[in-house]
């Protein structure tokens, strides 16, 4: 049986928790954007509120059934009021996602 770390135990016993998602997004032209679900600073990097919808990450089983493995899925909606960005800007780009709970890094994808 796995044991919880002190951090995990502390977070589980709290009545209220604050979660935040941070996104390091690099587009096809190597421009990097630091966006989040709210204004936030983490490790001296300021993340601006530009993620207007993020339903979470869908992780699919890493096993084949009938020879097909379903891919993992991430969907985000960004603020683009002035039509500054197009989908083509992000083709062949990359996204690094961080999950912080109460200012503690819990996971990254």
C-alpha positions as CSV (number, residue, x, y, z in Angstrom):
1,X,0.0,0.0,0.0
2,X,1.3,3.5,-0.9
3,X,1.6,6.1,1.8
4,X,0.7,9.7,1.5
5,X,3.3,12.4,1.7
6,X,3.1,15.1,4.4
7,X,2.0,17.6,1.7
8,X,-0.8,15.2,0.4
9,X,-2.0,14.6,3.9
10,X,-2.1,18.3,4.7
11,X,-4.0,19.1,1.5
12,X,-6.6,16.3,2.1
13,X,-7.3,17.5,5.6
14,X,-8.1,21.1,4.5
15,X,-11.7,22.1,4.3
16,X,-11.1,24.5,1.4
17,X,-8.5,24.2,-1.3
18,X,-7.5,26.6,-4.1
19,X,-6.6,25.0,-7.4
20,X,-5.0,26.9,-10.4
21,X,-4.0,25.7,-13.8
22,X,-1.0,27.3,-15.5
23,X,-0.1,26.9,-19.2
24,X,3.2,27.4,-20.9
25,X,2.2,27.5,-24.6
26,X,4.8,27.8,-27.4
27,X,3.4,28.4,-30.9
28,X,4.7,27.3,-34.2
29,X,6.9,30.4,-34.4
30,X,8.6,29.7,-31.0
31,X,6.7,32.5,-29.2
32,X,5.9,31.4,-25.6
33,X,2.8,32.6,-23.8
34,X,2.2,32.2,-20.1
35,X,-1.5,31.9,-19.6
36,X,-3.7,30.8,-16.7
37,X,-7.2,30.5,-15.5
38,X,-6.5,33.7,-13.4
39,X,-3.7,36.2,-12.9
40,X,-0.9,34.4,-11.1
41,X,2.9,34.4,-10.5
42,X,4.7,31.1,-10.1
43,X,8.5,30.8,-9.9
44,X,9.0,34.4,-10.9
45,X,6.9,33.9,-14.1
46,X,3.7,36.0,-14.4
47,X,0.8,34.1,-16.0
48,X,-1.9,36.3,-17.4
49,X,-5.6,35.4,-17.4
50,X,-6.3,34.2,-20.9
51,X,-7.7,30.7,-20.4
52,X,-11.4,31.3,-20.5
53,X,-12.5,27.6,-20.5
54,X,-10.6,24.5,-19.5
55,X,-12.7,21.4,-18.7
56,X,-9.6,19.4,-17.6
57,X,-7.4,16.7,-19.0
58,X,-8.8,13.4,-20.1
59,X,-6.2,10.6,-19.6
60,X,-7.1,7.4,-21.5
61,X,-6.0,3.9,-20.6
62,X,-2.6,3.0,-22.1
63,X,-3.8,-0.4,-23.3
64,X,-5.0,-1.5,-26.6
65,X,-8.5,-3.0,-27.2
66,X,-8.9,-4.3,-30.7
67,X,-5.5,-2.7,-31.7
68,X,-6.5,0.9,-31.1
69,X,-5.2,3.1,-28.2
70,X,-7.3,6.2,-27.6
71,X,-5.3,9.4,-27.3
72,X,-5.3,11.6,-24.3
73,X,-7.3,14.8,-24.7
74,X,-6.8,18.4,-23.8
75,X,-9.2,21.3,-24.8
76,X,-8.7,24.9,-23.9
77,X,-10.4,28.1,-25.0
78,X,-8.4,31.3,-25.0
79,X,-9.4,34.9,-24.9
80,X,-9.0,36.2,-28.4
81,X,-11.1,39.4,-28.5
82,X,-9.1,41.1,-31.2
83,X,-8.6,37.9,-33.3
84,X,-4.9,38.1,-32.6
85,X,-4.4,34.3,-32.8
86,X,-5.5,31.7,-35.3
87,X,-5.5,27.9,-34.9
88,X,-2.7,27.8,-37.5
89,X,-0.4,29.7,-35.1
90,X,-0.4,26.8,-32.7
91,X,-0.1,23.8,-35.1
92,X,3.2,22.0,-34.2
93,X,3.5,24.1,-31.0
94,X,3.6,22.7,-27.5
95,X,1.7,23.1,-24.2
96,X,3.0,22.4,-20.7
97,X,0.3,22.4,-18.1
98,X,0.8,22.7,-14.3
99,X,-1.7,22.0,-11.6
100,X,-1.2,23.9,-8.4
101,X,-3.2,23.3,-5.2
102,X,-2.8,25.9,-2.5
103,X,0.4,27.1,-4.2
104,X,1.9,23.6,-4.3
105,X,2.8,22.0,-7.6
106,X,0.9,18.8,-7.7
107,X,1.3,17.6,-11.3
108,X,2.4,18.7,-14.8
109,X,1.7,17.4,-18.2
